[in-house]
């Protein structure tokens, strides 16, 4: 991508309250910027992104010490800290001091070069040091755009190795009029990778998860997911519900979540056949299909037919049990076939909640293998008073994984992306991303 006219995107890093780094973190020169992020933006602008290398790791497990070297162009500095992030932070800060660059200057240049005067905001939507974005361009308008960057995005593959997706995302956001914010997650994945969230100030607000062997790789992966999502139309067989989702909600409600077991997989590679059995309580049904998802779908549908439950009934029962009467909506805000819900609980209000599920979310890690994040998300949403809806995306990712969106009826409405080797895994991944996002929003003071 061209570097001409580059203007740095707004990048913020946040830390959870239950980590030592959140206490020891050096102060950034201005709110919302860390030296790592400022140096990354500066390096991208001059065509020499910074490269970090760990030179040493020593000390006891309870008191580790890391030394990182950062190189940008022909300049190199080292930094030391009690975590990898703190060491990188110090190294980046040393380079910025030599370059006599601070975040205030960089932000000023951004506003000048964009030609957009800074507007005062006496009532910021703040979450600690985070600014909840005011939703901007609507997702359906974004997907219908014929502008240059969006047209290029539709025509060209998003599977070319070593592509700078952060830069592509930046140029698209500038063209379409929304902001992109990257939030680092302190916890590593179960396989030791860095994590981050990319937040798009669209309407609804869109959140994509990214992982990588470095912080920069995680940012690039999150930008990659966000670019994919920008051109895709989520599909839903009926307003927000599939038989699998309906049966899951029903099972959770009665205390017997459904259990799916694959009984048979046969047929040729070009024409496979799968048989799945689903058990809920003392009831069991089977389903057959040309994919695992289709077989599960049919099995769940068979159970629902026996129970004489359909999605409309379940939605009605849900509203009854919540004590919230259903309101007619003659002007639905649709995104593809999605119905954007009327926003409910405000995201910044979640940080003041001392309820059980929210407190558990703040305290406990979100990196435990085989966790049912869908169930965690359901329990949290019921406690906090918002709804969660999962929408499948027809297209697979470039590496053949299923995709879905988890939509939260918060204020602003939030959509989180998920991928997985099955439809269920994609739903669980989207719920995981949503929980990570809520944890960030709820934990910063």
N, C-alpha and C positions, 0 to 999 in steps of 0.2 A: 504494500500500500504506500501511497505517496506520503512523504513527511511534510510537504508544503503546507503552510498555514496551520500547523499543528497547534492545538490549544489543549492544555492538560485537563483531563477529566478530574472530577472531584473524587478523591479516594480517602476513605476514613477507615481506621483500624480500631476495633474495640476489644476489650478484654473483660472476661467474666470476673465477678467479685471473689470467686472462690479459688483464685490462683495467686501464687506469690508474685507473679509478674505484674498483676494489676496493682499491687502495692508498690513495687519497686520501679515501675515503668518511668523512664525519663520523660519530662514534660516536653511536648512539642511546642515550637515557637508560637503557634496560634491554634485555636480549637479546630479539630478535624483533620490535622495533618501530623504525620510523624516524619522524622528524617528519612526513613526508608522510602516512604511514598513520594516525598519531595524529590529525592535523588532519582527515583525511578522516572518521574515525570520529566525532570531535567535531562536525564540520559536519553529518554525517548525523543525529546525535542531536538537534541544535537545529533541523533543517530547513533549513540553509543550507550545502550542500556547497561546499567551496572551489573557486574557479575560478582556473586558472593561465594567464597570458598571457606569451608571450616578447616582451620589449621591445627586446632588442638581441642581435645575434650578431656578434662581431668577432674580430680576431686572425688569426694564421697557421693553416694547416691542422694543423700539429704542436702548436700551442699556442692553441687557441680559447678564447674567453671568452663566456659567455652571461649575460644578465640576465633574470630572470623576476619577474613580479609575481603575487602571490596575493591574492585578495579573498575574504573570508568575512564575510557580513553587511555591516556598515558599516566593517569593519576591512581595511586593506590594507598589505602589506609587500613589499619586494623582496629578492632574493637573487642573488648572483653566484657563478659557478663555472666550472670548465674543461669541464663537460659540462652538458647540459640538466638531467639528474637532480640533479647537485650543486647547481645554481642553485635548483631547486625545493626541494631539501632545506633550503638555507639560508633561503629565504623562509618556508617552513613553520615552521622553527625560530624565526624572529623573531616570528611570530604567537603561537606557543606560549609564548614568553617573556613577551609582553605579557599573555597570558591566564593566565599562571602555571599552565600545565597541563603535566604530564609523563606519560610512559607508565606509570609505576608507579601513579600515582593512577588512571588509566583502567582498568588491569588490576584494581586493587583494587575499583573500583566494579562492574566486570563480575562478579567473583566474588560480591560482596555481593548484587547485584541478581538473580543467578541462584539465590541461596540454596544454592549448592554450596560446601562448605568446601574449601579447598585441601588437596590430599593430597600428602604428601612423596613424592618419587620418587628413591630413592637410586641406581637403575640406569636412568637415562633412555636411551632409544634415540636417541642423538644422532648427527647428521651435522654436524660443525662446530657452528654455532650453530642448526642446524635440528633439530627434534624429529620423528623419524619417528612418525606417529600410530599408536597402538594401534588396530587395526581395530575399528570399532564395529558399528552396525546393519548387518545383512546386506542386500544389494541386493534379493533377492527379497522380504524382509519389507517393505522400503521401498515396493516397487511394489504390494504387496497391502494397504497401509495405507488405512484409511477415515477417517483424521483430517482435520481441517478444511483445513489448508493443502495437503495432498496431494490432497484431493478437488477443491479449487479449481484446482489446477495441471492436473489431468486435464481439467476441464470447459472452462477458458478458453484462448483461443489465446495462443501465445507469439510473436506477430508484431506486437504493437502498438508503433508508434514511440515513442521517448523513455521507455521503461519502465525503472524502476530494478530491474534483475535482481539486482543485488547485495543489495538489501533483501529481495527475494523469496526469494533463496537463504538469506539469514540467518534469516528467519522459518521457512522449511522445516526448516533444520538444527536450530533450537532445538526445533521441534515433534517432530522425529524422533530427536533425540539424537545427532547427529554434528557434527563441526567442519569448517569450511571455511577453508583457508589459501591465500592468493594469493602466488605467487612471481613477481617481475618477472624478465624475461630481458634481459640487457644488449644483445644484438644486436637490431637492427631487422630487419624482414622485407625481402625484396628490393624491395618498393615503399615502403619507408621508414616502416612502421607499428610502433608499440610492440607488445610481446608479453608475455604472462604465462601462468602455469599456475594453474588452480584445483584444489586437492587436497582431496578429501572423505575423511574418516576413516571410510569405510564398510568393509565386508568383502565383496569385496576393496577395497583402497584405489583410489579412482577419480581420474583426472587428466584435466582438460579444458583445451584450449588456447584462448587468446583473443588477438585483435589489435584495434588501434584507433588513431585519430589522436592519442590521448593515453594516458597510463598508466591513467587512470580508465576510458576507453572500452575498453581492453584487458581490464581487470578485469570490466567489465560484460558484455563479449562472452564471456569464459570462464564467468561465472556463467550466462549464457544457455544455453551448450552443456551445462553441468552440469544445469540444470533440465530440458532436453530429455531428457537421458540418464536422469534419475531416473524417468521415466514410461514408458520404452521397454523392450521385451523383445527382446534380440538373438536372432536366429535363425541356426541353422547346419544345412545340409542333412544333415550327418553329424557325428559328434563332432569338431568343430573343423576340418574340412577341406572344401574345395571342389575340383573338378577343376583350377581355375585355380591354387589354392594348392599342390596336390600337384605339378602340373607344374612350377611355379616352383621348388619345393624340389628336385625331381629334376634339373631343368636346372642349378641352382646346384651340386648335388652332382657332376655330371659335367663341370662347367665350360662348359656351353652354356645359359645362361638362355633361355627361350622369348621369341620376338619376335612380337607381334601386329600385323597390318596390316588396316585396314578396306578391303575390296575394293569394296563396294557399299552404298549406302543408298537405299532406294526406298520407295514406298507413300505413302499419305495420312498426314496428321499424326496422325489418330486410330488409324491402323493401320500403323505403320512396319515396315520389314523391313531387317535389317542382315546382311551377310555378312562374316565375319572369317576371315583366314588366320593360322594360327600355325605358326611354323617353329622347330624345335629340332634342332640338328645338321643332318643331311641328311634329316630327316623333316619333312613338311608336311601339314597337314590344314585343312579349312575347316569353319565352323559357321555356321548361320543361326538368327536369333531375332528377336523383336519388340523387343528392346533390345540395345544394344551388349554389355551384360553377359551376356545370354542367349546371344548368338552366340559370344562368347569362351568361355563355359562349354561349349558344345557342341563347339567346335573342340578345346579342351583335353581333353575327355572322349574324343574320337575318337583323339587321340594316345595317351592312357593305355590305351585298349582295344587299340591296335596293339602297345603295349609290354607289355601284360598286367600293368599296374601298377594297384593300387587303393590307397585311403587306408590301409587296414589294413596292407597290405604295407609301404608307405612308413614308417608309424609304427614297424613292427617293425624295419625296416632301420635306422631312425634310432636306436632304442634299442640295437640291436646295435653300431652304429658308435661310439656313445658309451660302450659297455661297461657300460651300466646295465641290469640285467635288469628286465623289466616286472613290476610288482607288481599283484596283483588289488586292486580297490577296490570292496568290496561296498556301501559307503555313500558314493556320490559326493556332493560338495557342489555342487548344481546352482544355476545362476542362469539362469532361463528354461531353455534347452536347453544351456547352457554347463556344462562340467565344470571346477570350480575345481581347479587342480593343487595337489599338495602343495608348499608353499613350499620354494624352494631357497636360492640364495645370498642372504645378507642384504644389504640395500641399503647399510648403513653400511660393509660390508666392501669395497665397490667403490672407496671413496676410497683404500684402501691398495694397490690393484692397480697394478702398474707394467707390466702386460702391454701388448703393442703396440697393440691396438685401443682399449683404454681410454685410453692415453696420447695417441693420435691424436685421440680424442673431446675430451679436455681442451684440446688445443692448437688445434684447427681450428674455424673458424666453422661454424654449421649454417644458413647462409643463402645457399648457393650454388644458383642456379637449376638445374633439371633433375637434381638429385641423386637417386640411387636409395637412399632411406633404408631401404627394405625390406631391401636387400642389406647395408647398413651394420649394421642391427639384427641380421640373421641372423649375420653374422660376429662381432659383439660377443657375442651370446648363446652362440655356440659356444665362444668363448674363455673366457667367464666361467662357463659351466656352468648356464645357465637356458634355458628354452624360451619361444618366442613363438608365440602362436596368434592368428589374426585371425578375428573374427566379424562378419558383415554384419548390419546393422540394416535391417529391411524398410522402415521409414518414411523418406521423404526429409526434408531440413531444410525450413524455411519458404521458403528461396529455391531449392528443388528440387535440392539436392545429395545425393549418396549419403553414407551414414554407415557407419562400422565401429568396432569396438573392437580394440585390440591388448592382449592379456593376457600379462603377464610372470610366470613362475613364480618370482618372487623372494620374499623374506620381508621385509615382508608382500607377499602377492600384489598386483600392481598392474595396473589396467586404464586404458588411455589411449584417448581419443576422437579420431576423425579424420573429416574430410569432404572431398569432392572432386566434380568433374564426372563422374567415373566410379568404378566399384568400385575399380579399381586406384589411382586418385588418392586415394581415401579411405583405402585401406590404407597408401599412402605417407605421407599426412598423419598417420595414427595412429602409424606408426613414427617420424616426425619428432618428434611430441609425446613419445613414449617416450624418444627419444634426448636431447631437451632436459631431461626430468625426471632421467634418469640422470646427465647432465652436471652438473646442479645438485647432486645428491646426492653425486656423486663428486669435485666440485671444491672444495667448501667445507672448509677446514681448521679 
